[in-house]
Amino acid sequence: MNKLNIEINDVTDTAIWVASYRAEETERKDALFHDPYAHLLVGSTGTLLATRTQGSRYTAWSVVIRTCIIDKFILDLIAKNIDTVVNLGAGLDTRPYRLDLPKNLRWIEVDFPKIIDLKEEKLKDEIPKCQLERIKLDLSKTIERDKFFAKISSVSNNVLILTEGVVPYLSNEDVKDLAESLHQYENFRYWVTEYYSPEILEFLRTPKRIQQMRNAPFLFYPDSWFKFFKNAGWSEADTKYLGEESEKLGRTPPTPGRLKNENQQSSESIANSTKKYLGYSIFNRSRELS
């Protein structure tokens, strides 16, 4: 089966793509988490995307490990008296249903109407563990977005912002604007988002990857990942790297095909050199912008 035949048509496809890997993980005997809701959401479209997309084995591994990392981040931060989670660009995330969350926790999902409508329909008979709300909002519409942030801030004490798989699709200027907008609110305490190494950013610029993702391209290419966020008011508090965390979880990463072809190192050597290629970070709100 030719893995280059499938294209990502828009951001909805990326949400289905990611959820399909969670559905696959749930079926494993050694599953690291269980997401029985993923199958309800993705259907056969997700399976097709997952099996025919270039680099699918490595992508599946990365989605599974990042899910574990973020799950723990969220639960740990809730234990620090977070009362509101705002998931920007929530996609087909199902954490409000599958995680053991406090009943009084407020969880707000924000995404395009198409995504929200899909979730409302597919999950209409399921009961979330917390106080779940869904907001239809295009984050690029900054006036409406900032009104939403102000409203959330006015009725919350300690807020966690989550952007899983969102930042890479925004331009440098858009990420800067988002970060500075979030920074305006003192009770927006934490922000969980991804980390991409320079090597991964270089890979994302390869012709094959650009062609595959041309309808939903990656746009965020900072010169220095952590410095970029620090300058916008957010300081790195903790970063968990996928390669390192996968060792702890007993799930060895598959070697990316491009490294197999371009590198004569052993699989073990390649794995060691790529441990910190991808990660997820907790950022703390700094008192002032740099």
C-alpha atoms as an extended CHARMM CRD file, in Angstrom:
* protein
*
       290  EXT
         1         1  MET       CA              0.0000000000        0.0000000000        0.0000000000  PROA      1               0.0000000000
         2         2  ASN       CA              1.4870000000        3.3470000000       -1.0510000000  PROA      2               0.0000000000
         3         3  LYS       CA              1.6900000000        5.5660000000        2.0120000000  PROA      3               0.0000000000
         4         4  LEU       CA              2.0900000000        8.7290000000       -0.0260000000  PROA      4               0.0000000000
         5         5  ASN       CA             -1.3940000000        8.4910000000       -1.5690000000  PROA      5               0.0000000000
         6         6  ILE       CA             -3.1480000000        9.9090000000        1.4750000000  PROA      6               0.0000000000
         7         7  GLU       CA             -3.0880000000       13.6640000000        2.0050000000  PROA      7               0.0000000000
         8         8  ILE       CA             -4.0690000000       15.7020000000        5.0160000000  PROA      8               0.0000000000
         9         9  ASN       CA             -6.8460000000       17.9120000000        3.6440000000  PROA      9               0.0000000000
        10        10  ASP       CA             -7.3770000000       20.2640000000        6.5870000000  PROA      10              0.0000000000
        11        11  VAL       CA             -7.0360000000       20.5250000000       10.3550000000  PROA      11              0.0000000000
        12        12  THR       CA            -10.0720000000       18.2800000000       10.8230000000  PROA      12              0.0000000000
        13        13  ASP       CA             -8.1000000000       15.4630000000        9.2280000000  PROA      13              0.0000000000
        14        14  THR       CA             -5.2320000000       16.0420000000       11.6420000000  PROA      14              0.0000000000
        15        15  ALA       CA             -7.6510000000       15.6720000000       14.5650000000  PROA      15              0.0000000000
        16        16  ILE       CA             -9.0050000000       12.4100000000       13.1500000000  PROA      16              0.0000000000
        17        17  TRP       CA             -5.4630000000       11.2380000000       12.4120000000  PROA      17              0.0000000000
        18        18  VAL       CA             -4.3570000000       11.7430000000       16.0270000000  PROA      18              0.0000000000
        19        19  ALA       CA             -7.4950000000       10.2050000000       17.5400000000  PROA      19              0.0000000000
        20        20  SER       CA             -7.0850000000        7.1210000000       15.3460000000  PROA      20              0.0000000000
        21        21  TYR       CA             -3.7370000000        6.3980000000       16.9860000000  PROA      21              0.0000000000
        22        22  ARG       CA             -5.3490000000        6.6010000000       20.4160000000  PROA      22              0.0000000000
        23        23  ALA       CA             -7.9790000000        4.1470000000       19.2230000000  PROA      23              0.0000000000
        24        24  GLU       CA             -5.2680000000        1.7640000000       18.0030000000  PROA      24              0.0000000000
        25        25  GLU       CA             -3.4150000000        2.0070000000       21.3140000000  PROA      25              0.0000000000
        26        26  THR       CA             -6.5820000000        1.1430000000       23.2270000000  PROA      26              0.0000000000
        27        27  GLU       CA             -6.8010000000       -2.1840000000       21.3810000000  PROA      27              0.0000000000
        28        28  ARG       CA             -3.2990000000       -3.2990000000       22.3960000000  PROA      28              0.0000000000
        29        29  LYS       CA             -2.8990000000       -5.8520000000       25.1670000000  PROA      29              0.0000000000
        30        30  ASP       CA             -0.1040000000       -3.7060000000       26.6080000000  PROA      30              0.0000000000
        31        31  ALA       CA             -1.9560000000       -0.4050000000       26.1350000000  PROA      31              0.0000000000
        32        32  LEU       CA             -0.4800000000        2.5290000000       28.0450000000  PROA      32              0.0000000000
        33        33  PHE       CA             -3.9260000000        4.1160000000       28.3150000000  PROA      33              0.0000000000
        34        34  HSD       CA             -7.4820000000        3.3310000000       27.2950000000  PROA      34              0.0000000000
        35        35  ASP       CA             -9.5420000000        5.6750000000       25.1760000000  PROA      35              0.0000000000
        36        36  PRO       CA            -12.7410000000        3.8180000000       24.2480000000  PROA      36              0.0000000000
        37        37  TYR       CA            -14.2170000000        7.0460000000       22.8980000000  PROA      37              0.0000000000
        38        38  ALA       CA            -11.6630000000        7.4570000000       20.1150000000  PROA      38              0.0000000000
        39        39  HSD       CA            -13.3000000000        4.7840000000       17.9370000000  PROA      39              0.0000000000
        40        40  LEU       CA            -16.6520000000        6.5230000000       18.3050000000  PROA      40              0.0000000000
        41        41  LEU       CA            -15.1180000000        9.6810000000       16.9140000000  PROA      41              0.0000000000
        42        42  VAL       CA            -12.9110000000        8.5420000000       14.0380000000  PROA      42              0.0000000000
        43        43  GLY       CA            -14.6150000000        5.5870000000       12.3630000000  PROA      43              0.0000000000
        44        44  SER       CA            -13.0650000000        4.1380000000        9.1970000000  PROA      44              0.0000000000
        45        45  THR       CA            -11.6570000000        7.4920000000        8.0350000000  PROA      45              0.0000000000
        46        46  GLY       CA             -9.2710000000        7.5760000000       10.9650000000  PROA      46              0.0000000000
        47        47  THR       CA             -8.0990000000        4.0300000000       10.3440000000  PROA      47              0.0000000000
        48        48  LEU       CA             -7.3580000000        4.8410000000        6.7010000000  PROA      48              0.0000000000
        49        49  LEU       CA             -5.3980000000        7.9670000000        7.5750000000  PROA      49              0.0000000000
        50        50  ALA       CA             -3.4300000000        6.1590000000       10.2600000000  PROA      50              0.0000000000
        51        51  THR       CA             -2.4240000000        3.2120000000        8.1050000000  PROA      51              0.0000000000
        52        52  ARG       CA             -1.6190000000        5.0420000000        4.8770000000  PROA      52              0.0000000000
        53        53  THR       CA              0.1950000000        8.1380000000        6.0870000000  PROA      53              0.0000000000
        54        54  GLN       CA              3.9500000000        8.3030000000        5.6020000000  PROA      54              0.0000000000
        55        55  GLY       CA              5.8340000000        7.6510000000        8.8310000000  PROA      55              0.0000000000
        56        56  SER       CA              2.6980000000        6.2620000000       10.4720000000  PROA      56              0.0000000000
        57        57  ARG       CA              4.4960000000        3.9420000000       12.9250000000  PROA      57              0.0000000000
        58        58  TYR       CA              6.6790000000        6.7160000000       14.2980000000  PROA      58              0.0000000000
        59        59  THR       CA              3.7500000000        9.1320000000       14.4080000000  PROA      59              0.0000000000
        60        60  ALA       CA              1.6090000000        6.5700000000       16.2380000000  PROA      60              0.0000000000
        61        61  TRP       CA              4.3620000000        6.1010000000       18.8120000000  PROA      61              0.0000000000
        62        62  SER       CA              4.7490000000        9.8600000000       19.2970000000  PROA      62              0.0000000000
        63        63  VAL       CA              0.9950000000       10.3750000000       19.7810000000  PROA      63              0.0000000000
        64        64  VAL       CA              0.8360000000        7.6060000000       22.3830000000  PROA      64              0.0000000000
        65        65  ILE       CA              3.8110000000        8.8610000000       24.3830000000  PROA      65              0.0000000000
        66        66  ARG       CA              2.7300000000       12.4980000000       24.2380000000  PROA      66              0.0000000000
        67        67  THR       CA             -0.7180000000       11.4560000000       25.4550000000  PROA      67              0.0000000000
        68        68  CYS       CA              0.8390000000        9.8010000000       28.4970000000  PROA      68              0.0000000000
        69        69  ILE       CA              3.0130000000       12.8450000000       29.2040000000  PROA      69              0.0000000000
        70        70  ILE       CA              0.1480000000       15.3150000000       28.9570000000  PROA      70              0.0000000000
        71        71  ASP       CA             -2.1850000000       13.1320000000       31.0230000000  PROA      71              0.0000000000
        72        72  LYS       CA              0.3050000000       13.1910000000       33.8900000000  PROA      72              0.0000000000
        73        73  PHE       CA              1.0090000000       16.9020000000       33.4980000000  PROA      73              0.0000000000
        74        74  ILE       CA             -2.7070000000       17.6520000000       33.7630000000  PROA      74              0.0000000000
        75        75  LEU       CA             -3.3380000000       15.4470000000       36.7900000000  PROA      75              0.0000000000
        76        76  ASP       CA             -0.2810000000       16.8490000000       38.5830000000  PROA      76              0.0000000000
        77        77  LEU       CA             -1.3320000000       20.4420000000       37.9020000000  PROA      77              0.0000000000
        78        78  ILE       CA             -4.9100000000       19.8030000000       39.0010000000  PROA      78              0.0000000000
        79        79  ALA       CA             -3.4210000000       18.6090000000       42.2900000000  PROA      79              0.0000000000
        80        80  LYS       CA             -1.9240000000       22.1270000000       42.5820000000  PROA      80              0.0000000000
        81        81  ASN       CA             -5.4410000000       23.6200000000       42.7690000000  PROA      81              0.0000000000
        82        82  ILE       CA             -6.0920000000       24.2100000000       39.0760000000  PROA      82              0.0000000000
        83        83  ASP       CA             -9.8520000000       24.7520000000       38.8340000000  PROA      83              0.0000000000
        84        84  THR       CA            -10.1710000000       25.3680000000       35.0820000000  PROA      84              0.0000000000
        85        85  VAL       CA             -8.6000000000       23.6750000000       32.0630000000  PROA      85              0.0000000000
        86        86  VAL       CA             -8.8940000000       25.4650000000       28.7220000000  PROA      86              0.0000000000
        87        87  ASN       CA             -8.0460000000       23.2080000000       25.7840000000  PROA      87              0.0000000000
        88        88  LEU       CA             -7.4290000000       25.4640000000       22.7870000000  PROA      88              0.0000000000
        89        89  GLY       CA             -7.7700000000       23.6150000000       19.4940000000  PROA      89              0.0000000000
        90        90  ALA       CA             -9.0870000000       20.6130000000       21.4090000000  PROA      90              0.0000000000
        91        91  GLY       CA             -9.5980000000       18.4490000000       18.3500000000  PROA      91              0.0000000000
        92        92  LEU       CA            -10.9800000000       15.0310000000       19.2430000000  PROA      92              0.0000000000
        93        93  ASP       CA             -9.4380000000       14.9020000000       22.7070000000  PROA      93              0.0000000000
        94        94  THR       CA            -11.4950000000       12.8630000000       25.1960000000  PROA      94              0.0000000000
        95        95  ARG       CA             -9.7070000000       13.5270000000       28.4850000000  PROA      95              0.0000000000
        96        96  PRO       CA            -12.8520000000       14.9070000000       30.1730000000  PROA      96              0.0000000000
        97        97  TYR       CA            -14.3450000000       11.4340000000       29.7320000000  PROA      97              0.0000000000
        98        98  ARG       CA            -11.4200000000        9.0960000000       30.2840000000  PROA      98              0.0000000000
        99        99  LEU       CA             -9.3040000000       10.7520000000       33.0100000000  PROA      99              0.0000000000
       100       100  ASP       CA            -10.1110000000       10.5490000000       36.7160000000  PROA      100             0.0000000000
       101       101  LEU       CA            -10.9890000000       14.2170000000       37.1830000000  PROA      101             0.0000000000
       102       102  PRO       CA            -12.6410000000       16.1420000000       40.0330000000  PROA      102             0.0000000000
       103       103  LYS       CA            -16.3560000000       16.5640000000       39.4350000000  PROA      103             0.0000000000
       104       104  ASN       CA            -16.1450000000       20.2930000000       40.0690000000  PROA      104             0.0000000000
       105       105  LEU       CA            -13.2840000000       20.8650000000       37.6110000000  PROA      105             0.0000000000
       106       106  ARG       CA            -14.2820000000       23.1600000000       34.7760000000  PROA      106             0.0000000000
       107       107  TRP       CA            -12.9840000000       21.9470000000       31.4150000000  PROA      107             0.0000000000
       108       108  ILE       CA            -13.5020000000       24.1000000000       28.3290000000  PROA      108             0.0000000000
       109       109  GLU       CA            -12.8400000000       22.8150000000       24.8200000000  PROA      109             0.0000000000
       110       110  VAL       CA            -12.3410000000       25.3720000000       22.0610000000  PROA      110             0.0000000000
       111       111  ASP       CA            -12.2490000000       24.5410000000       18.3580000000  PROA      111             0.0000000000
       112       112  PHE       CA            -13.7810000000       25.1450000000       14.9540000000  PROA      112             0.0000000000
       113       113  PRO       CA            -17.5480000000       24.5300000000       14.6660000000  PROA      113             0.0000000000
       114       114  LYS       CA            -16.9610000000       21.4690000000       12.4580000000  PROA      114             0.0000000000
       115       115  ILE       CA            -14.9570000000       19.7390000000       15.2040000000  PROA      115             0.0000000000
       116       116  ILE       CA            -17.3240000000       20.7440000000       18.0050000000  PROA      116             0.0000000000
       117       117  ASP       CA            -20.3710000000       19.5540000000       16.0510000000  PROA      117             0.0000000000
       118       118  LEU       CA            -18.7230000000       16.1940000000       15.3880000000  PROA      118             0.0000000000
       119       119  LYS       CA            -17.9390000000       15.6740000000       19.0760000000  PROA      119             0.0000000000
       120       120  GLU       CA            -21.3850000000       16.7720000000       20.2040000000  PROA      120             0.0000000000
       121       121  GLU       CA            -22.9680000000       14.2270000000       17.8800000000  PROA      121             0.0000000000
       122       122  LYS       CA            -20.6400000000       11.2730000000       18.4680000000  PROA      122             0.0000000000
       123       123  LEU       CA            -20.3680000000       11.6870000000       22.2490000000  PROA      123             0.0000000000
       124       124  LYS       CA            -23.9400000000       12.7560000000       22.9840000000  PROA      124             0.0000000000
       125       125  ASP       CA            -24.6500000000        9.6420000000       25.0620000000  PROA      125             0.0000000000
       126       126  GLU       CA            -21.3860000000        9.7580000000       27.0400000000  PROA      126             0.0000000000
       127       127  ILE       CA            -21.0000000000       11.4050000000       30.4420000000  PROA      127             0.0000000000
       128       128  PRO       CA            -17.8720000000       13.4800000000       31.2090000000  PROA      128             0.0000000000
       129       129  LYS       CA            -16.1410000000       13.1850000000       34.5750000000  PROA      129             0.0000000000
       130       130  CYS       CA            -16.0490000000       16.9720000000       35.0870000000  PROA      130             0.0000000000
       131       131  GLN       CA            -17.9380000000       20.1330000000       34.1340000000  PROA      131             0.0000000000
       132       132  LEU       CA            -17.3900000000       20.1130000000       30.3740000000  PROA      132             0.0000000000
       133       133  GLU       CA            -18.1360000000       23.0420000000       28.0790000000  PROA      133             0.0000000000
       134       134  ARG       CA            -17.5000000000       23.4090000000       24.3650000000  PROA      134             0.0000000000
       135       135  ILE       CA            -16.9470000000       26.7030000000       22.5780000000  PROA      135             0.0000000000
       136       136  LYS       CA            -17.0260000000       27.1870000000       18.8070000000  PROA      136             0.0000000000
       137       137  LEU       CA            -14.2690000000       29.6650000000       18.0900000000  PROA      137             0.0000000000
       138       138  ASP       CA            -11.6630000000       30.3390000000       15.4290000000  PROA      138             0.0000000000
       139       139  LEU       CA             -8.5470000000       31.2570000000       17.4110000000  PROA      139             0.0000000000
       140       140  SER       CA             -7.3080000000       33.4200000000       14.5470000000  PROA      140             0.0000000000
       141       141  LYS       CA            -10.1730000000       35.8370000000       15.2230000000  PROA      141             0.0000000000
       142       142  THR       CA             -8.3000000000       37.7090000000       17.9070000000  PROA      142             0.0000000000
       143       143  ILE       CA            -11.0860000000       40.0330000000       19.0840000000  PROA      143             0.0000000000
       144       144  GLU       CA            -13.4790000000       37.1470000000       19.8140000000  PROA      144             0.0000000000
       145       145  ARG       CA            -10.6190000000       35.0880000000       21.2520000000  PROA      145             0.0000000000
       146       146  ASP       CA             -9.5190000000       37.7990000000       23.6560000000  PROA      146             0.0000000000
       147       147  LYS       CA            -13.1010000000       38.3800000000       24.7990000000  PROA      147             0.0000000000
       148       148  PHE       CA            -13.2790000000       34.6680000000       25.5720000000  PROA      148             0.0000000000
       149       149  PHE       CA            -10.0220000000       34.8050000000       27.5530000000  PROA      149             0.0000000000
       150       150  ALA       CA            -11.2900000000       37.7670000000       29.5720000000  PROA      150             0.0000000000
       151       151  LYS       CA            -14.5270000000       35.9740000000       30.3740000000  PROA      151             0.0000000000
       152       152  ILE       CA            -12.7310000000       32.8270000000       31.5350000000  PROA      152             0.0000000000
       153       153  SER       CA            -10.3280000000       34.8480000000       33.6610000000  PROA      153             0.0000000000
       154       154  SER       CA            -13.1880000000       36.6860000000       35.3700000000  PROA      154             0.0000000000
       155       155  VAL       CA            -14.7730000000       33.4940000000       36.7160000000  PROA      155             0.0000000000
       156       156  SER       CA            -11.6980000000       31.3160000000       37.4040000000  PROA      156             0.0000000000
       157       157  ASN       CA             -9.0180000000       31.1740000000       40.0810000000  PROA      157             0.0000000000
       158       158  ASN       CA             -6.2340000000       29.0590000000       38.5790000000  PROA      158             0.0000000000
       159       159  VAL       CA             -6.2800000000       28.2320000000       34.8860000000  PROA      159             0.0000000000
       160       160  LEU       CA             -4.2950000000       25.6800000000       32.8790000000  PROA      160             0.0000000000
       161       161  ILE       CA             -4.0260000000       26.3190000000       29.1420000000  PROA      161             0.0000000000
       162       162  LEU       CA             -3.4960000000       23.2900000000       26.8920000000  PROA      162             0.0000000000
       163       163  THR       CA             -2.4870000000       23.4740000000       23.2330000000  PROA      163             0.0000000000
       164       164  GLU       CA             -1.7820000000       19.9600000000       21.9930000000  PROA      164             0.0000000000
       165       165  GLY       CA             -0.8000000000       19.9060000000       18.3380000000  PROA      165             0.0000000000
       166       166  VAL       CA             -1.8950000000       23.5100000000       17.7840000000  PROA      166             0.0000000000
       167       167  VAL       CA              1.1660000000       25.7430000000       17.9700000000  PROA      167             0.0000000000
       168       168  PRO       CA              2.9810000000       24.1670000000       14.9690000000  PROA      168             0.0000000000
       169       169  TYR       CA              0.1230000000       25.2430000000       12.6720000000  PROA      169             0.0000000000
       170       170  LEU       CA              0.4250000000       28.9010000000       13.7110000000  PROA      170             0.0000000000
       171       171  SER       CA              2.9560000000       31.3710000000       12.3560000000  PROA      171             0.0000000000
       172       172  ASN       CA              5.6660000000       32.7890000000       14.6030000000  PROA      172             0.0000000000
       173       173  GLU       CA              3.7570000000       36.0560000000       14.8270000000  PROA      173             0.0000000000
       174       174  ASP       CA              0.4970000000       34.2830000000       15.6660000000  PROA      174             0.0000000000
       175       175  VAL       CA              2.1440000000       32.2460000000       18.4380000000  PROA      175             0.0000000000
       176       176  LYS       CA              3.7020000000       35.4040000000       19.8580000000  PROA      176             0.0000000000
       177       177  ASP       CA              0.3230000000       37.1350000000       19.8060000000  PROA      177             0.0000000000
       178       178  LEU       CA             -1.3870000000       34.1630000000       21.4760000000  PROA      178             0.0000000000
       179       179  ALA       CA              1.2900000000       33.9070000000       24.1700000000  PROA      179             0.0000000000
       180       180  GLU       CA              1.1300000000       37.6050000000       24.9660000000  PROA      180             0.0000000000
       181       181  SER       CA             -2.6730000000       37.5420000000       25.0230000000  PROA      181             0.0000000000
       182       182  LEU       CA             -2.6610000000       34.6620000000       27.5040000000  PROA      182             0.0000000000
       183       183  HSD       CA             -0.0290000000       36.4370000000       29.5860000000  PROA      183             0.0000000000
       184       184  GLN       CA             -2.3980000000       39.3490000000       30.2340000000  PROA      184             0.0000000000
       185       185  TYR       CA             -4.3140000000       37.2680000000       32.7840000000  PROA      185             0.0000000000
       186       186  GLU       CA             -2.5530000000       36.6090000000       36.0740000000  PROA      186             0.0000000000
       187       187  ASN       CA             -4.7350000000       33.6000000000       36.8790000000  PROA      187             0.0000000000
       188       188  PHE       CA             -3.6650000000       31.8480000000       33.6780000000  PROA      188             0.0000000000
       189       189  ARG       CA             -0.9470000000       30.0370000000       35.6420000000  PROA      189             0.0000000000
       190       190  TYR       CA              0.2980000000       27.2690000000       33.3730000000  PROA      190             0.0000000000
       191       191  TRP       CA              0.5040000000       26.4500000000       29.6940000000  PROA      191             0.0000000000
       192       192  VAL       CA              1.1750000000       22.9440000000       28.3660000000  PROA      192             0.0000000000
       193       193  THR       CA              2.4030000000       22.8000000000       24.7870000000  PROA      193             0.0000000000
       194       194  GLU       CA              4.8790000000       20.9380000000       22.5840000000  PROA      194             0.0000000000
       195       195  TYR       CA              8.6100000000       21.1770000000       22.0850000000  PROA      195             0.0000000000
       196       196  TYR       CA             10.2500000000       20.5360000000       18.7060000000  PROA      196             0.0000000000
       197       197  SER       CA             14.0160000000       20.2900000000       18.3820000000  PROA      197             0.0000000000
       198       198  PRO       CA             15.9210000000       22.0140000000       15.5480000000  PROA      198             0.0000000000
       199       199  GLU       CA             16.3020000000       18.5890000000       13.8980000000  PROA      199             0.0000000000
       200       200  ILE       CA             12.5400000000       18.0650000000       13.8300000000  PROA      200             0.0000000000
       201       201  LEU       CA             11.9360000000       21.5650000000       12.5070000000  PROA      201             0.0000000000
       202       202  GLU       CA             14.3900000000       20.8070000000        9.7070000000  PROA      202             0.0000000000
       203       203  PHE       CA             12.5620000000       17.5560000000        8.9100000000  PROA      203             0.0000000000
       204       204  LEU       CA              9.2420000000       19.3860000000        8.7280000000  PROA      204             0.0000000000
       205       205  ARG       CA             10.6870000000       21.4810000000        5.9170000000  PROA      205             0.0000000000
       206       206  THR       CA             11.5430000000       18.5000000000        3.7030000000  PROA      206             0.0000000000
       207       207  PRO       CA              9.6990000000       18.4430000000        0.3480000000  PROA      207             0.0000000000
       208       208  LYS       CA              7.8560000000       15.1750000000        1.0490000000  PROA      208             0.0000000000
       209       209  ARG       CA              6.5630000000       16.4130000000        4.3930000000  PROA      209             0.0000000000
       210       210  ILE       CA              5.5380000000       19.7730000000        2.9550000000  PROA      210             0.0000000000
       211       211  GLN       CA              3.6790000000       18.0180000000        0.1420000000  PROA      211             0.0000000000
       212       212  GLN       CA              1.8980000000       15.6800000000        2.5450000000  PROA      212             0.0000000000
       213       213  MET       CA              0.8280000000       18.5210000000        4.8560000000  PROA      213             0.0000000000
       214       214  ARG       CA              0.2930000000       21.2210000000        2.2400000000  PROA      214             0.0000000000
       215       215  ASN       CA             -3.3740000000       21.7280000000        3.1490000000  PROA      215             0.0000000000
       216       216  ALA       CA             -2.5480000000       22.0030000000        6.8630000000  PROA      216             0.0000000000
       217       217  PRO       CA              1.0910000000       23.1610000000        6.8550000000  PROA      217             0.0000000000
       218       218  PHE       CA              3.3720000000       23.6060000000        9.8340000000  PROA      218             0.0000000000
       219       219  LEU       CA              4.1820000000       27.3110000000       10.1790000000  PROA      219             0.0000000000
       220       220  PHE       CA              5.9740000000       27.7600000000       13.5030000000  PROA      220             0.0000000000
       221       221  TYR       CA              9.7580000000       27.8460000000       13.1020000000  PROA      221             0.0000000000
       222       222  PRO       CA             11.3670000000       29.7890000000       15.9850000000  PROA      222             0.0000000000
       223       223  ASP       CA             15.1310000000       30.2290000000       16.1370000000  PROA      223             0.0000000000
       224       224  SER       CA             15.1190000000       29.1130000000       19.7820000000  PROA      224             0.0000000000
       225       225  TRP       CA             12.0100000000       27.3280000000       21.0700000000  PROA      225             0.0000000000
       226       226  PHE       CA             12.2340000000       28.0780000000       24.7900000000  PROA      226             0.0000000000
       227       227  LYS       CA             13.6070000000       31.5950000000       24.3230000000  PROA      227             0.0000000000
       228       228  PHE       CA             10.6930000000       32.4050000000       22.0320000000  PROA      228             0.0000000000
       229       229  PHE       CA              8.1760000000       31.5820000000       24.7620000000  PROA      229             0.0000000000
       230       230  LYS       CA             10.2340000000       33.2780000000       27.4700000000  PROA      230             0.0000000000
       231       231  ASN       CA             10.2630000000       36.5140000000       25.4880000000  PROA      231             0.0000000000
       232       232  ALA       CA              6.4680000000       36.2800000000       25.2560000000  PROA      232             0.0000000000
       233       233  GLY       CA              6.0300000000       35.8740000000       29.0090000000  PROA      233             0.0000000000
       234       234  TRP       CA              6.1950000000       32.1200000000       29.5610000000  PROA      234             0.0000000000
       235       235  SER       CA              9.0980000000       30.3350000000       31.2850000000  PROA      235             0.0000000000
       236       236  GLU       CA              9.7870000000       26.6320000000       30.9080000000  PROA      236             0.0000000000
       237       237  ALA       CA              9.0700000000       24.8110000000       34.1910000000  PROA      237             0.0000000000
       238       238  ASP       CA              9.3350000000       21.2020000000       33.0410000000  PROA      238             0.0000000000
       239       239  THR       CA              9.8780000000       19.3360000000       29.7860000000  PROA      239             0.0000000000
       240       240  LYS       CA              9.3570000000       15.6380000000       29.2290000000  PROA      240             0.0000000000
       241       241  TYR       CA             11.0130000000       14.2800000000       26.1050000000  PROA      241             0.0000000000
       242       242  LEU       CA              9.2490000000       11.5380000000       24.2070000000  PROA      242             0.0000000000
       243       243  GLY       CA             12.3520000000        9.4040000000       23.7800000000  PROA      243             0.0000000000
       244       244  GLU       CA             13.2060000000        9.4630000000       27.4760000000  PROA      244             0.0000000000
       245       245  GLU       CA              9.6450000000        8.9370000000       28.6730000000  PROA      245             0.0000000000
       246       246  SER       CA              9.1130000000        6.0480000000       26.2700000000  PROA      246             0.0000000000
       247       247  GLU       CA             11.9820000000        4.1960000000       27.9460000000  PROA      247             0.0000000000
       248       248  LYS       CA             10.2890000000        4.5780000000       31.3230000000  PROA      248             0.0000000000
       249       249  LEU       CA              7.0390000000        3.3310000000       29.8200000000  PROA      249             0.0000000000
       250       250  GLY       CA              8.6750000000        0.3690000000       28.1020000000  PROA      250             0.0000000000
       251       251  ARG       CA              7.6650000000        1.4680000000       24.6140000000  PROA      251             0.0000000000
       252       252  THR       CA             10.7430000000        1.6820000000       22.3980000000  PROA      252             0.0000000000
       253       253  PRO       CA             10.3470000000        4.1200000000       19.5120000000  PROA      253             0.0000000000
       254       254  PRO       CA             10.5310000000        2.8300000000       15.9450000000  PROA      254             0.0000000000
       255       255  THR       CA             13.4070000000        4.3450000000       14.0100000000  PROA      255             0.0000000000
       256       256  PRO       CA             12.1190000000        7.0240000000       11.6170000000  PROA      256             0.0000000000
       257       257  GLY       CA             12.4910000000        5.8150000000        8.0430000000  PROA      257             0.0000000000
       258       258  ARG       CA             14.5040000000        8.8280000000        6.9390000000  PROA      258             0.0000000000
       259       259  LEU       CA             17.1290000000        8.0810000000        9.6090000000  PROA      259             0.0000000000
       260       260  LYS       CA             17.3340000000        4.4510000000        8.5610000000  PROA      260             0.0000000000
       261       261  ASN       CA             18.0280000000        5.5460000000        5.0180000000  PROA      261             0.0000000000
       262       262  GLU       CA             20.4240000000        8.3940000000        5.7830000000  PROA      262             0.0000000000
       263       263  ASN       CA             22.2880000000        7.1160000000        8.8080000000  PROA      263             0.0000000000
       264       264  GLN       CA             24.4970000000        4.0490000000        9.1270000000  PROA      264             0.0000000000
       265       265  GLN       CA             24.3310000000        4.0420000000       12.9290000000  PROA      265             0.0000000000
       266       266  SER       CA             22.8020000000        1.1310000000       14.7990000000  PROA      266             0.0000000000
       267       267  SER       CA             19.1380000000        1.3740000000       15.8310000000  PROA      267             0.0000000000
       268       268  GLU       CA             20.2410000000        1.7900000000       19.4470000000  PROA      268             0.0000000000
       269       269  SER       CA             22.6000000000        4.6190000000       18.5530000000  PROA      269             0.0000000000
       270       270  ILE       CA             19.9150000000        6.3620000000       16.5230000000  PROA      270             0.0000000000
       271       271  ALA       CA             17.4170000000        5.9970000000       19.3720000000  PROA      271             0.0000000000
       272       272  ASN       CA             19.8740000000        7.5740000000       21.8030000000  PROA      272             0.0000000000
       273       273  SER       CA             20.5840000000       10.4950000000       19.4900000000  PROA      273             0.0000000000
       274       274  THR       CA             16.8770000000       11.2240000000       18.9450000000  PROA      274             0.0000000000
       275       275  LYS       CA             15.6300000000       11.0020000000       22.5420000000  PROA      275             0.0000000000
       276       276  LYS       CA             15.1430000000       14.7510000000       22.8190000000  PROA      276             0.0000000000
       277       277  TYR       CA             13.7910000000       15.4230000000       19.3450000000  PROA      277             0.0000000000
       278       278  LEU       CA             10.2120000000       15.8690000000       20.5910000000  PROA      278             0.0000000000
       279       279  GLY       CA              8.6760000000       16.7410000000       23.9130000000  PROA      279             0.0000000000
       280       280  TYR       CA              5.9640000000       18.5000000000       25.8530000000  PROA      280             0.0000000000
       281       281  SER       CA              6.5330000000       21.3220000000       28.3040000000  PROA      281             0.0000000000
       282       282  ILE       CA              4.8400000000       23.0610000000       31.1730000000  PROA      282             0.0000000000
       283       283  PHE       CA              5.3490000000       26.8030000000       30.9690000000  PROA      283             0.0000000000
       284       284  ASN       CA              4.7780000000       29.0770000000       33.9520000000  PROA      284             0.0000000000
       285       285  ARG       CA              3.4410000000       32.5560000000       33.4510000000  PROA      285             0.0000000000
       286       286  SER       CA              6.2680000000       35.0080000000       34.0550000000  PROA      286             0.0000000000
       287       287  ARG       CA              5.5510000000       38.1730000000       36.0030000000  PROA      287             0.0000000000
       288       288  GLU       CA              6.5110000000       40.3820000000       33.0990000000  PROA      288             0.0000000000
       289       289  LEU       CA              7.3070000000       40.0590000000       29.4190000000  PROA      289             0.0000000000
       290       290  SER       CA             11.0100000000       39.8830000000       28.5760000000  PROA      290             0.0000000000
